[in-house]
Amino acid sequence: MDFRRIESIFLIVFIGLNIFLGISYFQNHQVSLATTRSGNSEIMADIREIRLKCPS
């Protein structure tokens, strides 16, 4: 195998890995935001249910 072929293979694998990791990061970030938003509303509902006063 010559150096150009090895270089091409490494470049393709590197680009593919970066794309995969980028997609995984953005999906994880979206899931994190979704759970944070729903978690806050559940906490506020629990606070109202037990009639605690929240500072404004």
Kinemage of the C-alpha trace (Angstrom):
@kinemage 1
@onewidth
@group {chain A} dominant
@subgroup {mainchain}
@vectorlist {calphas} color= white
{ca met a 1} P 0.000 0.000 0.000
{ca asp a 2} L 1.282 3.419 -0.817
{ca phe a 3} L 1.173 6.437 1.455
{ca arg a 4} L -1.556 8.249 -0.532
{ca arg a 5} L -3.981 5.345 -0.125
{ca ile a 6} L -3.341 5.110 3.619
{ca glu a 7} L -3.727 8.880 3.929
{ca ser a 8} L -7.055 8.766 2.061
{ca ile a 9} L -8.372 5.976 4.283
{ca phe a 10} L -7.425 7.830 7.468
{ca leu a 11} L -8.960 11.059 6.160
{ca ile a 12} L -12.256 9.349 5.291
{ca val a 13} L -12.407 7.586 8.685
{ca phe a 14} L -11.561 10.825 10.507
{ca ile a 15} L -14.277 12.789 8.685
{ca gly a 16} L -16.823 10.016 9.286
{ca leu a 17} L -15.972 9.889 12.982
{ca asn a 18} L -16.312 13.674 13.293
{ca ile a 19} L -19.725 13.598 11.615
{ca phe a 20} L -20.899 10.780 13.887
{ca leu a 21} L -19.671 12.524 17.046
{ca gly a 22} L -21.199 15.839 15.961
{ca ile a 23} L -24.601 14.257 15.375
{ca ser a 24} L -24.398 12.417 18.711
{ca tyr a 25} L -23.497 15.627 20.547
{ca phe a 26} L -26.394 17.614 19.097
{ca gln a 27} L -28.894 14.816 19.771
{ca asn a 28} L -27.691 14.548 23.366
{ca his a 29} L -27.945 18.328 23.772
{ca gln a 30} L -31.553 18.314 22.510
{ca val a 31} L -32.520 15.478 24.873
{ca ser a 32} L -30.904 17.334 27.753
{ca leu a 33} L -32.900 20.487 26.995
{ca ala a 34} L -36.161 18.534 26.674
{ca thr a 35} L -35.727 16.802 30.026
{ca thr a 36} L -34.770 20.051 31.755
{ca arg a 37} L -37.859 21.866 30.496
{ca ser a 38} L -40.290 19.098 31.426
{ca gly a 39} L -38.590 18.607 34.784
{ca asn a 40} L -39.105 22.267 35.724
{ca ser a 41} L -42.821 22.148 34.972
{ca glu a 42} L -43.227 18.994 37.071
{ca ile a 43} L -41.394 20.623 39.980
{ca met a 44} L -43.575 23.736 39.753
{ca ala a 45} L -46.717 21.560 39.685
{ca asp a 46} L -45.525 19.739 42.810
{ca ile a 47} L -44.831 23.045 44.550
{ca arg a 48} L -48.322 24.301 43.734
{ca glu a 49} L -49.823 21.005 44.872
{ca ile a 50} L -48.297 21.232 48.334
{ca arg a 51} L -49.045 25.007 48.407
{ca leu a 52} L -45.594 26.397 48.953
{ca lys a 53} L -45.076 30.063 48.214
{ca cys a 54} L -42.471 30.802 45.575
{ca pro a 55} L -40.541 34.056 45.627
{ca ser a 56} L -41.124 36.033 42.449
